[in-house]
Amino acid sequence: MTVKIPVINHDENGILSQIRCFALDMDGTIYLGEQWIDGAVEFLRKIEASGRNYVFLTNNSSKNAEIYVDKLQKMGLEVKKDKIVTSGQATIYYLQQYYPEAKVFLLGNSLLREEFLQAGISLEEESPDIVVTAFDTSLDYKKMCKVCDYVRAGLPYVATHPDYNCPTETGFIPDIGAIHEFIHASAFRYPDRIIGKPNADIIDYLTSRVSANRDEIAMVGDRLYTDIAAGRQNGLKSILVLSGEATMDDVRKSDVLPHMIFDSVKEMTALL
């Protein structure tokens, strides 16, 4: 069956009336760097005024919930940590379910290490049971040698998310996907499991955190291959906004199409 490209800024099938929770990507969807996308704050307020909920869902595992809460507060939005869902948190959830006693070698920065320790995850540098890779902004050659040794030795190998690049206000910087290519070039393996969008594990974690069925959750984001694919592949509604990475040219070339398309979240507000 051929899936039609939705008409921009229209809710032809009354989808928004069915949504109880909006899972929102952040950069490119709600803000760009330190600047709100026009109408984003009003959109968030309208969600709450309509008796519905939203959470921020990000693949970025270099920051923890406190960092996002602080950033949003500095931008004028007061939220609690329960509004933040990260791939780092989802990875902790996965480890607690499937490797509850494992000693973990974590390739990650200090913020993520602290989050793992607070969750009761045992971190081990010398004789781990499993390797976990994250977006490590403190990466150095010593760390890369060690993670390649463990991956090459055949330890279970889990990654927080798949993104190759992370957007910044001045362009892109290498993300975890680029790290995986380095590891593969040396150790000849890619991760056995990747937790973040578009994969099922982060959506399983999301649904454990919100009071809504999957068909009542909308994944809203600006990337087709993470945000929209996450919705389509996991039983959520998917809403593409054109305020970040994806363009309509990308949509026309894509095998993964959203249920709805809007220029930005601003155009959704009147339809809530």
Residue pairs with C-beta under 8 A, 6 or more apart in sequence:
3 257
4 257
5 251
5 252
5 257
5 261
6 12
6 257
6 258
6 259
6 260
6 261
7 261
8 242
8 248
8 261
8 262
8 263
9 261
9 262
9 263
9 267
10 260
11 17
11 260
11 271
13 259
15 218
15 237
15 259
15 260
16 218
16 260
16 268
16 271
16 272
18 215
18 216
18 237
19 52
19 216
19 217
19 218
19 237
20 52
20 53
20 211
20 212
20 213
20 216
20 217
21 52
21 53
21 54
21 55
21 210
21 211
21 212
21 216
21 217
21 218
22 47
22 52
22 53
22 54
22 55
22 217
22 218
22 220
23 54
23 55
23 57
23 85
23 206
23 210
23 217
23 218
23 219
23 220
23 236
24 30
24 54
24 55
24 56
24 57
24 220
24 221
24 265
25 56
25 57
25 58
25 219
25 220
25 221
25 222
25 223
25 226
25 227
25 244
26 56
26 58
26 60
26 68
27 33
27 167
27 244
28 167
28 221
28 222
28 223
28 241
28 243
28 244
28 245
29 37
29 220
29 221
29 222
29 227
29 241
29 243
29 244
29 265
30 36
30 37
30 40
30 44
30 56
30 265
31 37
31 40
31 75
32 169
32 243
32 244
33 168
33 169
34 71
34 74
34 75
34 169
36 75
37 243
37 264
37 265
37 266
38 264
38 266
39 264
39 265
39 266
39 267
39 269
40 264
40 265
40 266
41 76
41 77
42 266
42 269
43 265
43 266
43 268
43 269
43 272
44 54
44 77
46 269
46 272
47 53
47 54
47 272
48 54
50 272
52 272
53 210
53 211
53 212
54 83
55 82
55 83
55 84
55 85
55 206
55 209
55 210
56 68
56 79
56 83
56 84
56 85
57 85
57 86
57 197
57 202
57 206
57 219
58 68
58 84
58 85
58 86
58 87
59 86
59 87
59 160
59 161
59 162
59 163
59 196
59 197
59 202
59 226
60 86
60 87
60 135
60 161
60 166
61 86
61 87
61 88
61 91
61 108
61 112
61 134
61 135
61 160
61 161
61 176
61 196
62 108
62 109
62 111
62 112
62 134
62 135
62 136
62 137
62 166
63 86
63 111
64 86
64 88
64 111
64 112
64 114
64 115
65 81
65 84
65 86
65 89
65 115
66 81
67 111
68 84
68 86
69 79
69 80
69 81
69 83
69 84
72 78
72 79
73 79
82 209
85 202
85 205
85 206
85 209
87 134
87 160
87 161
87 195
87 196
87 197
87 202
88 108
88 112
88 115
88 116
88 134
88 160
89 115
89 205
90 160
90 195
90 196
90 201
90 202
90 204
90 205
90 206
91 132
91 134
91 158
91 160
91 195
91 201
92 115
92 116
92 119
92 121
93 201
93 204
93 205
93 208
94 158
94 193
94 195
94 201
94 205
95 102
95 104
95 121
95 130
95 132
95 158
96 119
96 120
96 121
99 129
99 130
99 156
101 122
102 122
102 128
102 129
102 130
103 122
103 123
103 124
103 127
103 128
103 129
103 130
104 116
104 121
104 122
104 123
104 124
104 128
104 129
104 130
104 131
104 132
105 123
105 124
105 125
105 128
105 130
105 131
105 132
105 146
105 147
105 150
105 155
106 112
106 113
106 116
106 121
106 123
106 132
106 134
107 131
107 132
107 133
107 134
107 136
107 139
107 143
107 147
107 179
108 116
108 132
108 133
108 134
108 135
108 136
108 160
109 134
109 135
109 136
109 137
109 138
110 138
112 134
113 123
116 123
117 123
125 146
128 150
128 155
129 155
129 156
130 155
130 156
130 157
130 158
131 147
131 150
131 151
131 155
131 156
131 157
131 158
132 158
132 159
132 160
133 147
133 157
133 158
133 159
133 160
133 176
133 179
133 180
133 183
133 191
134 159
134 160
134 176
135 160
135 161
135 163
135 166
135 175
135 176
135 179
136 143
136 176
136 179
139 179
144 179
144 182
144 183
147 183
148 182
148 183
148 186
148 187
149 187
151 157
151 183
151 187
151 189
152 186
152 187
152 188
152 189
156 192
157 189
157 190
157 191
157 192
157 193
158 191
158 192
158 193
158 194
158 195
159 176
159 180
159 191
159 193
159 194
159 195
159 196
160 176
160 194
160 195
160 196
161 175
161 176
161 194
161 195
161 196
161 197
161 202
162 176
162 177
162 180
162 194
162 196
162 199
162 226
163 175
163 176
163 177
163 196
163 226
164 174
164 175
164 177
164 178
165 172
165 173
165 174
165 175
165 177
165 178
166 172
166 173
166 174
166 175
167 244
167 245
180 190
180 191
183 189
183 190
184 190
193 201
195 201
195 202
196 202
196 226
197 203
197 219
197 221
197 226
197 227
197 229
197 230
198 225
198 226
198 227
198 228
198 229
198 230
198 233
198 234
199 230
200 233
200 234
202 230
203 214
203 230
203 234
203 236
206 217
207 214
207 217
210 217
214 234
214 235
214 236
215 235
215 236
215 237
217 236
217 237
218 231
218 236
218 237
218 238
218 239
219 227
219 228
219 230
219 231
219 236
219 237
219 238
219 239
220 227
220 239
220 241
220 265
221 227
221 228
221 230
221 239
221 240
221 241
221 244
222 240
222 241
222 242
222 243
222 244
222 245
222 246
223 244
223 245
223 246
224 240
224 246
224 250
224 251
224 254
224 256
224 258
225 256
227 238
227 240
228 238
228 240
228 246
228 256
228 257
228 258
229 238
229 256
230 236
230 238
231 237
231 238
231 239
231 258
231 259
232 238
232 256
232 257
232 258
237 259
237 260
238 258
238 259
238 260
239 258
239 259
239 260
239 261
239 262
239 268
240 246
240 251
240 258
240 260
240 261
240 262
241 261
241 262
241 263
241 264
241 265
242 248
242 261
242 262
242 263
242 264
243 263
243 264
243 265
248 261
251 257
251 258
251 261
262 268
